[in-house]
Amino acid sequence: MRLAALRNLRPALVAGLVASGLGVGPARADCTAIDADIREAVQAGLAEKLPLLNERMLEDPTCPGDYRERTGRVMALATVKQLEAKHGNAMPIEALGEAVKLGRPWQALYALGNAHYGKKSFAEAVRAYEAAIEDVRDERLNPKAPPKEVEVALFKRSYQARALAEGYVEVPVTRGKRGGIASGKYRNFTVSAVPVPIRFGYNEATLTEDGEKAAADMLSYLNEQSTARVTLIGHTDPVGGEGYNKKLSLARAGALKTYLAGNGYTGEVVIEGKGEAERFEADDPSAYAEDELHAFDRRVEFVVE
């Protein structure tokens, strides 16, 4: 099935998360009046009151920072729950954008990413998905990891949105290091080879301007991780002959190797070319046009050792 907004997040789960988030009040008694109003609005499903309550909370110096963060996430989830009850899978982007201003739990970010994806606003979808990925990785904010299929869905959607975006979208930097899809480590699984939609000239092994931006991002990630060895695996779409595509994929991996070495990467770089042999497994191939599926196929994967 093609993923819809919160496909893997049933309303009951959102409700449970909201309820669990309301289990602990503020650390200081002075903030209890606002806390009581927020609880009442959340439990009554009055999400329209939450933005003003959020402003009150943020302006009150007696509400401690950890309480603001936790409560903002609860308010965001409550808003998404109400939007889903009203609109189903067609939750409006503007309303979801307002929800994540309250807090940025992965569930709300995932819903926002799906809304952008459905409107073909792929760059915005990338940013929302990768923010969701980073939130999922935060064990302090999410002691319980989401199901593996949710993480896999986020990984696939983030890559697919990158591949379909008009220009290159830089990977997010969290605590001084690149994260999002650049890191293959998730809570429930690890991506064996991280795909990057590095763009080359048509039938060429020459990096485009967007391709160089993607290569620069990869270089920064490898340097940040102090990787001593990386394997680059080139892939092409199925247009053209099998033998030609294999040579082209190897040449493209080689062009990326040259870029990395020429821009300061000192680790060992191994290259492989798979051609059209290993097509990217989209979330729902039947939901995409042929040229979109081909965009997913045209990639260089990297394996860090």
Summary of the structure (lengths in Angstrom):
residues: 305
radius of gyration: 21.6
end to end distance: 34.1
largest distance: 72.0
contacts: 1002
relative contact order: 0.10
helix: 55%
strand: 10%
